[in-house]
Amino acid sequence: MEASEAKKTRTTSKTTTAKKTTATKTTTAKKTTTKKATEKVEKAATTKAKKAVASEEVKEAKATKAVKATKEVEKAAVLTTNKAKRKAKKAELKEAKRLAPSATLKNARISARKVKIVIDNIRGKNVNEAIAILKFTPKAASPLVEKLLKSAIANAENNSMMDKSKLYVAEVYANQGTTMKRIRAATQGRANRIRKRTSHITIVLKERA
């Protein structure tokens, strides 16, 4: 009887220990599953937050790009308007120059520097006064400029129907023309270069109001 009771106590102790171990295992398994579930939930939340942040950053980048694009478009529009204005101004000036009576002498056999000394004296003067100044100016360019001025006066009277008494020299300038290159014999068989310079002279007349 004692042996059977001892066996019973052993079996009961074994069963209790087995039950305890199974309970601890189930609790640990439950804890691990709950931990994994919480980790999954946290990961999902973090991924969602990251996705939301990334989407916001993308939206901000798109907005900044759109703002930059609009600014560039506005700048391009301003530039195009400015270019159009400049072109219109240039066209107006060209038209005014075309309509204004003028005369040009191209490839005059005198340097532009020598002509500028003479034409500076008649700029802004009345036509009759300019002719008088040119007649009494002892320079090589004076007769050329006088002849050109008379041609401009004739153009103003015949083509533009302007009054000679109201005309004045609005613009007069001389630009450098083609340079002819010649050679002069020098000592010891050498050759020195000679530059025969030419000039383009232009006179523009206008009427005084």
Backbone as JSON, one array per atom type, in Angstrom:
{
  "sequence": "MEASEAKKTRTTSKTTTAKKTTATKTTTAKKTTTKKATEKVEKAATTKAKKAVASEEVKEAKATKAVKATKEVEKAAVLTTNKAKRKAKKAELKEAKRLAPSATLKNARISARKVKIVIDNIRGKNVNEAIAILKFTPKAASPLVEKLLKSAIANAENNSMMDKSKLYVAEVYANQGTTMKRIRAATQGRANRIRKRTSHITIVLKERA",
  "N": [[0.83, -1.21, 0.0], [1.9, 1.19, 0.79], [3.84, 1.52, -1.14], [2.28, 1.8, -3.44], [0.99, 4.15, -2.82], [3.17, 5.89, -2.77], [3.89, 5.73, -5.43], [1.66, 6.92, -6.55], [1.87, 9.54, -5.5], [4.25, 10.29, -6.73], [3.51, 10.24, -9.43], [1.51, 12.15, -9.4], [2.99, 14.37, -8.64], [4.68, 14.53, -10.86], [2.81, 15.02, -12.86], [1.85, 17.49, -12.02], [4.14, 19.06, -12.2], [4.59, 18.82, -14.91], [2.29, 20.05, -15.85], [2.79, 22.61, -14.86], [5.11, 23.33, -16.3], [4.11, 23.25, -18.89], [2.24, 25.32, -18.66], [3.93, 27.47, -18.11], [5.34, 27.47, -20.49], [3.3, 28.02, -22.32], [2.58, 30.57, -21.43], [4.96, 31.98, -21.89], [5.08, 31.64, -24.64], [2.78, 33.0, -25.36], [3.54, 35.53, -24.48], [5.75, 36.04, -26.17], [4.42, 35.98, -28.63], [2.68, 38.14, -28.3], [4.6, 40.15, -28.03], [5.8, 40.04, -30.57], [3.57, 40.72, -32.08], [3.1, 43.32, -31.18], [5.51, 44.49, -31.97], [5.25, 44.2, -34.76], [3.03, 45.82, -35.15], [4.13, 48.28, -34.32], [6.18, 48.52, -36.22], [4.63, 48.69, -38.55], [3.3, 51.06, -38.0], [5.48, 52.83, -37.91], [6.43, 52.57, -40.53], [4.21, 53.55, -41.9], [4.23, 56.18, -40.93], [6.71, 57.0, -41.94], [6.19, 56.78, -44.68], [4.19, 58.7, -44.88], [5.66, 61.0, -44.2], [7.5, 60.98, -46.28], [5.78, 61.3, -48.47], [4.8, 63.85, -47.89], [7.2, 65.3, -48.14], [7.7, 64.89, -50.84], [5.48, 66.2, -51.9], [6.05, 68.83, -51.04], [8.45, 69.25, -52.44], [7.47, 69.13, -55.07], [5.79, 71.35, -54.98], [7.66, 73.43, -54.59], [9.12, 73.14, -56.97], [7.11, 73.77, -58.78], [6.68, 76.45, -58.09], [9.2, 77.52, -58.73], [9.17, 77.0, -61.46], [7.04, 78.64, -62.29], [8.11, 81.14, -61.63], [10.32, 81.2, -63.36], [8.95, 81.18, -65.77], [7.64, 83.64, -65.58], [9.88, 85.33, -65.55], [10.9, 84.8, -68.09], [8.79, 85.79, -69.59], [8.93, 88.5, -68.92], [11.47, 89.09, -69.95], [11.0, 88.6, -72.65], [9.12, 90.59, -73.16], [10.69, 92.84, -72.63], [12.63, 92.52, -74.63], [10.99, 92.79, -76.85], [10.2, 95.45, -76.52], [12.69, 96.73, -76.81], [13.3, 96.03, -79.43], [11.19, 97.34, -80.71], [11.83, 100.01, -80.11], [14.31, 100.21, -81.43], [13.43, 99.81, -84.04], [11.82, 102.09, -84.34], [13.77, 104.11, -84.12], [15.33, 103.5, -86.35], [13.45, 103.93, -88.35], [12.97, 106.65, -87.98], [15.52, 107.65, -88.6], [15.62, 106.86, -91.23], [13.59, 108.36, -92.37], [14.51, 110.91, -91.85], [16.22, 113.54, -93.53], [19.32, 112.95, -95.14], [22.82, 112.58, -96.0], [25.5, 110.69, -97.33], [28.97, 110.06, -97.61], [31.06, 107.77, -98.89], [34.11, 105.98, -98.43], [35.89, 108.17, -98.56], [38.89, 109.81, -99.49], [40.48, 110.39, -97.12], [41.54, 110.47, -93.74], [39.56, 109.42, -90.92], [40.1, 110.69, -88.53], [41.1, 113.21, -89.25], [38.84, 114.25, -90.42], [37.04, 114.44, -88.33], [37.91, 116.57, -86.81], [36.97, 118.74, -88.25], [34.17, 118.32, -88.54], [33.24, 118.49, -85.95], [32.92, 121.17, -85.49], [30.61, 121.99, -86.76], [28.45, 120.65, -85.77], [25.13, 120.63, -84.62], [24.69, 123.22, -85.5], [23.0, 125.79, -87.46], [22.11, 125.42, -90.94], [23.04, 127.34, -92.84], [24.91, 128.72, -91.28], [26.69, 126.63, -90.78], [27.68, 126.14, -93.36], [29.07, 128.53, -93.79], [31.03, 128.34, -91.79], [32.47, 126.11, -92.69], [33.49, 127.06, -95.12], [35.4, 128.91, -94.28], [37.24, 127.43, -92.9], [40.42, 126.3, -92.74], [41.13, 123.49, -93.65], [41.82, 120.17, -94.94], [39.62, 118.53, -95.09], [37.43, 120.21, -95.21], [36.27, 121.15, -97.78], [35.16, 118.71, -98.72], [33.27, 118.03, -96.73], [31.63, 120.28, -96.91], [30.54, 120.04, -99.49], [29.13, 117.66, -99.12], [27.28, 118.46, -97.17], [25.77, 120.32, -98.63], [24.58, 118.56, -100.4], [22.96, 117.09, -98.63], [21.21, 119.12, -97.84], [19.89, 119.6, -100.25], [18.6, 117.13, -100.56], [16.84, 117.28, -98.38], [15.22, 119.44, -99.13], [14.1, 118.68, -101.63], [13.21, 115.99, -101.45], [12.02, 115.61, -98.87], [10.56, 117.9, -98.56], [11.25, 120.16, -96.94], [11.88, 123.23, -95.12], [14.57, 125.32, -95.86], [15.56, 127.32, -94.21], [14.93, 126.49, -91.65], [16.41, 124.27, -91.15], [18.9, 122.28, -89.48], [22.07, 120.91, -88.43], [21.69, 117.89, -87.28], [22.89, 115.39, -86.76], [26.22, 114.36, -87.25], [28.86, 112.46, -88.31], [31.94, 110.58, -88.61], [33.21, 107.61, -89.76], [35.71, 105.02, -89.75], [36.95, 103.86, -92.84], [37.84, 101.55, -95.47], [41.26, 100.54, -95.53], [43.91, 101.27, -97.57], [46.84, 99.6, -98.51], [50.12, 100.4, -99.08], [53.53, 100.5, -100.38], [56.68, 101.91, -99.57], [59.9, 102.58, -100.74], [62.79, 101.95, -98.83], [65.93, 102.41, -97.03], [68.78, 100.23, -97.62], [67.54, 98.25, -99.12], [65.09, 97.78, -97.94], [61.45, 97.86, -97.3], [59.01, 100.12, -96.48], [55.83, 100.21, -94.86], [52.95, 101.85, -96.03], [49.96, 103.29, -95.03], [47.06, 104.1, -96.48], [44.44, 105.71, -95.48], [40.84, 105.65, -95.39], [37.51, 107.12, -95.09], [34.09, 107.11, -93.92], [31.65, 109.43, -94.22], [28.85, 110.95, -92.7], [25.93, 112.94, -92.73], [23.14, 114.16, -91.03], [20.12, 115.86, -91.21], [17.71, 117.99, -89.56], [14.54, 119.6, -88.85], [14.01, 122.63, -87.1], [11.73, 123.19, -84.4]],
  "CA": [[0.0, 0.0, 0.0], [2.79, 2.36, 0.85], [4.49, 1.65, -2.45], [1.29, 2.34, -4.38], [0.81, 5.57, -2.48], [4.37, 6.61, -3.21], [3.78, 5.86, -6.9], [0.63, 7.92, -6.83], [2.43, 10.87, -5.22], [5.22, 10.62, -7.78], [2.78, 10.56, -10.66], [0.83, 13.44, -9.22], [4.03, 15.43, -8.7], [5.11, 14.66, -12.26], [1.74, 15.69, -13.62], [1.81, 18.9, -11.63], [5.32, 19.73, -12.79], [4.35, 18.91, -16.37], [1.29, 21.11, -16.05], [3.45, 23.89, -14.62], [6.0, 23.63, -17.42], [3.26, 23.6, -20.05], [1.66, 26.63, -18.41], [4.98, 28.49, -18.32], [5.62, 27.54, -21.93], [2.2, 28.74, -22.98], [2.67, 32.0, -21.07], [6.11, 32.56, -22.63], [4.7, 31.7, -26.06], [1.85, 34.11, -25.49], [4.3, 36.79, -24.36], [6.51, 36.24, -27.41], [3.47, 36.33, -29.71], [2.24, 39.52, -28.07], [5.73, 41.03, -28.37], [5.91, 40.08, -32.03], [2.44, 41.47, -32.6], [3.34, 44.74, -30.89], [6.6, 44.92, -32.86], [4.68, 44.35, -36.1], [2.2, 47.03, -35.15], [5.02, 49.44, -34.28], [6.82, 48.64, -37.53], [3.63, 49.19, -39.5], [3.07, 52.48, -37.7], [6.66, 53.59, -38.34], [6.44, 52.61, -42.01], [3.16, 54.48, -42.31], [4.71, 57.53, -40.65], [7.75, 57.3, -42.92], [5.53, 57.0, -45.97], [3.51, 60.0, -44.82], [6.69, 62.04, -44.26], [8.04, 60.98, -47.64], [4.78, 61.89, -49.36], [4.8, 65.3, -47.64], [8.41, 65.86, -48.74], [7.49, 64.9, -52.3], [4.54, 67.28, -52.19], [6.77, 70.1, -50.89], [9.37, 69.38, -53.57], [6.67, 69.46, -56.24], [5.33, 72.73, -54.85], [8.81, 74.3, -54.85], [9.4, 73.07, -58.4], [6.07, 74.52, -59.47], [6.94, 77.87, -57.84], [10.36, 77.88, -59.55], [8.75, 77.01, -62.87], [6.24, 79.85, -62.52], [9.03, 82.29, -61.61], [11.07, 81.19, -64.62], [8.04, 81.59, -66.85], [7.45, 85.08, -65.45], [11.12, 85.98, -65.99], [10.96, 84.69, -69.55], [7.81, 86.72, -70.15], [9.48, 89.86, -68.76], [12.55, 89.24, -70.91], [10.43, 88.72, -74.0], [8.53, 91.93, -73.28], [11.79, 93.81, -72.74], [13.2, 92.38, -75.97], [10.04, 93.38, -77.8], [10.3, 96.9, -76.39], [13.95, 97.17, -77.41], [13.16, 95.92, -80.88], [10.31, 98.43, -81.17], [12.6, 101.26, -80.05], [15.28, 100.2, -82.52], [12.7, 100.01, -85.3], [11.43, 103.5, -84.4], [14.96, 104.92, -84.42], [15.69, 103.26, -87.75], [12.47, 104.61, -89.2], [13.22, 108.09, -87.89], [16.72, 107.95, -89.37], [15.33, 106.69, -92.65], [12.78, 109.49, -92.82], [15.26, 112.16, -91.75], [17.09, 113.76, -94.7], [20.73, 112.73, -94.84], [23.72, 112.33, -97.12], [26.69, 109.96, -96.89], [30.11, 109.97, -98.53], [31.8, 106.56, -98.51], [35.49, 105.8, -98.92], [36.55, 109.45, -98.85], [40.33, 109.59, -99.39], [41.01, 111.15, -96.0], [41.35, 109.7, -92.51], [38.44, 109.85, -90.09], [40.6, 111.59, -87.49], [41.19, 114.56, -89.82], [37.48, 114.74, -90.7], [36.36, 114.72, -87.05], [38.31, 117.92, -86.38], [36.14, 119.7, -88.96], [32.73, 118.13, -88.32], [32.89, 118.9, -84.58], [32.62, 122.61, -85.49], [29.29, 122.29, -87.37], [27.39, 119.84, -85.13], [24.13, 121.43, -83.93], [24.58, 124.56, -86.07], [22.1, 125.96, -88.6], [22.73, 125.02, -92.2], [23.78, 128.48, -93.41], [26.07, 128.97, -90.41], [27.63, 125.53, -90.99], [28.36, 126.36, -94.65], [30.03, 129.63, -93.6], [32.16, 127.83, -90.99], [33.27, 125.22, -93.54], [34.19, 127.87, -96.13], [36.53, 129.63, -93.69], [38.06, 126.51, -92.1], [41.52, 125.87, -93.63], [41.46, 122.07, -93.47], [41.64, 119.39, -96.17], [38.3, 117.91, -95.07], [36.37, 121.21, -95.29], [35.48, 121.11, -99.03], [34.39, 117.45, -98.81], [32.12, 118.13, -95.82], [30.73, 121.31, -97.44], [29.81, 119.45, -100.61], [28.19, 116.68, -98.56], [26.22, 119.22, -96.5], [24.88, 120.85, -99.67], [23.79, 117.42, -100.9], [21.93, 116.8, -97.63], [20.21, 120.2, -97.93], [19.09, 119.34, -101.46], [17.71, 116.0, -100.26], [15.77, 117.73, -97.48], [14.29, 120.33, -99.85], [13.42, 118.03, -102.75], [12.57, 114.71, -101.08], [11.2, 115.73, -97.66], [9.83, 119.17, -98.64], [11.55, 120.93, -95.73], [12.3, 124.62, -95.32], [16.01, 125.41, -95.65], [15.87, 128.24, -93.12], [14.71, 125.82, -90.36], [17.25, 123.08, -91.06], [20.14, 122.32, -88.7], [22.85, 119.65, -88.47], [21.33, 117.12, -86.08], [23.93, 114.37, -86.54], [27.31, 114.3, -88.22], [29.91, 111.56, -87.78], [32.86, 109.99, -89.59], [33.72, 106.3, -89.37], [36.86, 104.58, -90.52], [36.66, 103.01, -93.99], [38.88, 100.59, -95.83], [42.63, 101.06, -95.52], [44.73, 100.78, -98.68], [48.21, 99.38, -98.06], [51.12, 100.64, -100.1], [54.91, 100.29, -99.95], [57.65, 102.95, -99.93], [61.27, 102.06, -100.68], [63.62, 102.47, -97.73], [67.36, 102.13, -97.17], [69.28, 98.85, -97.55], [66.62, 97.33, -99.78], [63.88, 97.54, -97.16], [60.21, 98.47, -97.79], [58.16, 100.6, -95.38], [54.4, 100.14, -95.14], [52.16, 103.08, -96.02], [48.53, 103.02, -94.9], [46.23, 105.18, -97.0], [43.17, 105.49, -94.8], [39.62, 106.28, -95.93], [36.47, 107.35, -94.07], [32.69, 107.23, -94.33], [31.1, 110.62, -93.55], [27.39, 111.0, -92.75], [25.3, 114.16, -92.18], [21.69, 114.03, -90.88], [19.5, 117.16, -90.94], [16.36, 118.02, -88.98], [13.93, 120.92, -88.79], [13.74, 123.16, -85.75], [10.3, 123.38, -84.16]],
  "C": [[0.86, 1.26, 0.0], [3.46, 2.6, -0.5], [3.53, 2.24, -3.46], [1.03, 3.82, -4.11], [2.0, 6.42, -2.94], [4.33, 6.82, -4.72], [2.78, 6.93, -7.27], [1.15, 9.34, -6.6], [3.43, 11.31, -6.28], [4.51, 11.05, -9.07], [2.09, 11.91, -10.55], [1.82, 14.6, -9.27], [4.51, 15.65, -10.12], [4.06, 15.41, -13.1], [1.66, 17.17, -13.28], [2.96, 19.68, -12.22], [5.14, 19.89, -14.3], [3.34, 20.0, -16.68], [1.91, 22.5, -15.88], [4.32, 24.29, -15.8], [5.2, 24.02, -18.66], [2.66, 24.99, -19.88], [2.69, 27.73, -18.63], [5.31, 28.64, -19.79], [4.53, 28.31, -22.67], [2.25, 30.23, -22.68], [3.81, 32.68, -21.82], [5.78, 32.69, -24.12], [3.74, 32.85, -26.3], [2.56, 35.47, -25.44], [5.08, 37.09, -25.64], [5.6, 36.65, -28.57], [2.98, 37.76, -29.56], [3.36, 40.52, -28.41], [5.88, 41.18, -29.88], [4.79, 40.9, -32.65], [2.63, 42.96, -32.38], [4.45, 45.29, -31.78], [6.09, 45.14, -34.28], [3.85, 45.61, -36.21], [3.06, 48.29, -35.16], [5.72, 49.66, -35.62], [5.86, 49.2, -38.59], [3.37, 50.68, -39.29], [4.24, 53.33, -38.18], [6.73, 53.69, -39.87], [5.39, 53.57, -42.54], [3.61, 55.93, -42.1], [5.79, 57.95, -41.65], [7.16, 57.6, -44.29], [4.83, 58.36, -46.0], [4.51, 61.15, -44.93], [7.26, 62.15, -45.68], [7.06, 61.62, -48.63], [4.7, 63.4, -49.16], [6.02, 65.97, -48.26], [8.27, 65.94, -50.26], [6.55, 66.03, -52.7], [5.23, 68.64, -52.1], [7.74, 70.34, -52.04], [8.62, 69.75, -54.84], [6.19, 70.91, -56.2], [6.46, 73.71, -55.14], [9.18, 74.31, -56.33], [8.38, 73.89, -59.2], [6.29, 76.03, -59.31], [8.12, 78.35, -58.7], [9.99, 77.98, -61.03], [7.94, 78.26, -63.19], [7.12, 81.1, -62.54], [9.84, 82.37, -62.9], [10.21, 81.64, -65.79], [7.82, 83.1, -66.81], [8.69, 85.86, -65.92], [11.23, 85.96, -67.51], [9.98, 85.65, -70.21], [8.31, 88.16, -70.07], [10.59, 90.11, -69.78], [12.02, 89.41, -72.33], [9.8, 90.09, -74.2], [9.61, 92.99, -73.42], [12.45, 93.76, -74.12], [12.29, 93.02, -77.01], [10.1, 94.9, -77.74], [11.57, 97.44, -77.04], [13.88, 97.12, -78.93], [12.28, 97.04, -81.44], [11.04, 99.77, -81.17], [13.61, 101.34, -81.18], [14.61, 100.45, -83.86], [12.27, 101.47, -85.45], [12.62, 104.4, -84.76], [15.39, 104.76, -85.88], [14.74, 103.99, -88.7], [12.68, 106.12, -89.18], [14.46, 108.49, -88.68], [16.46, 107.84, -90.87], [14.54, 107.87, -93.19], [13.53, 110.81, -92.77], [16.16, 112.32, -92.97], [18.56, 113.65, -94.32], [21.51, 112.56, -96.13], [24.97, 111.66, -96.57], [27.73, 109.96, -98.02], [30.97, 108.8, -98.06], [33.16, 106.54, -99.19], [36.11, 107.12, -99.39], [38.05, 109.29, -98.58], [40.97, 110.52, -98.36], [40.7, 110.37, -94.73], [40.21, 110.28, -91.68], [38.88, 110.82, -89.01], [40.68, 113.03, -87.99], [39.8, 115.15, -90.08], [36.79, 115.16, -89.41], [36.71, 116.1, -86.52], [37.4, 118.97, -87.0], [34.67, 119.56, -88.58], [32.3, 118.49, -86.9], [32.48, 120.37, -84.52], [31.21, 122.91, -85.99], [28.16, 121.5, -86.72], [26.46, 120.74, -84.33], [23.92, 122.82, -84.48], [23.52, 124.58, -87.18], [22.86, 125.7, -89.9], [23.58, 126.14, -92.79], [25.04, 128.78, -92.6], [27.13, 127.88, -90.62], [28.39, 125.7, -92.3], [29.4, 127.47, -94.53], [31.25, 129.15, -92.82], [33.08, 126.97, -91.86], [34.06, 126.0, -94.59], [35.45, 128.51, -95.57], [37.35, 128.75, -92.74], [39.17, 125.95, -92.99], [41.98, 124.43, -93.32], [41.15, 121.31, -94.75], [40.25, 118.77, -96.24], [37.16, 118.9, -95.28], [35.6, 121.17, -96.6], [34.66, 119.85, -99.19], [33.13, 117.54, -97.97], [31.13, 119.16, -96.33], [29.89, 120.76, -98.6], [28.77, 118.45, -100.13], [27.01, 117.38, -97.87], [25.24, 119.81, -97.52], [24.02, 119.75, -100.28], [22.67, 117.06, -99.93], [20.83, 117.85, -97.64], [19.3, 119.99, -99.14], [18.13, 118.17, -101.24], [16.54, 116.42, -99.38], [14.75, 118.58, -98.22], [13.47, 119.58, -100.9], [12.64, 116.77, -102.34], [11.61, 114.86, -99.9], [10.41, 117.02, -97.6], [10.01, 120.01, -97.36], [12.02, 122.33, -96.1], [13.79, 124.74, -94.96], [16.36, 126.29, -94.45], [15.71, 127.6, -91.74], [15.63, 124.61, -90.15], [18.48, 123.33, -90.19], [20.8, 120.94, -88.74], [22.58, 118.88, -87.19], [22.4, 116.09, -85.74], [24.97, 114.5, -87.65], [28.42, 113.46, -87.59], [30.72, 111.0, -88.93], [33.41, 108.69, -89.02], [34.88, 105.9, -90.28], [36.43, 103.64, -91.65], [37.77, 102.02, -94.24], [40.24, 101.28, -95.86], [43.41, 100.43, -96.67], [46.19, 100.71, -98.22], [49.17, 99.51, -99.24], [52.51, 100.49, -99.5], [55.77, 101.45, -100.44], [59.06, 102.36, -99.75], [62.05, 102.75, -99.57], [65.07, 102.05, -97.96], [67.64, 100.63, -97.04], [68.27, 97.84, -98.09], [65.35, 97.03, -99.01], [62.68, 98.22, -97.82], [59.36, 98.85, -96.58], [56.69, 100.57, -95.8], [53.77, 101.52, -95.06], [50.69, 102.69, -95.97], [47.74, 104.24, -95.36], [44.81, 104.96, -96.5], [42.04, 106.23, -95.51], [38.59, 106.4, -94.81], [35.1, 107.41, -94.72], [32.08, 108.38, -93.53], [29.59, 110.65, -93.76], [26.9, 112.28, -92.08], [23.8, 113.93, -92.18], [21.14, 115.4, -90.48], [18.13, 116.99, -90.33], [15.87, 119.45, -88.99], [13.75, 121.35, -87.34], [12.26, 123.44, -85.6], [9.96, 124.88, -84.14]]
}
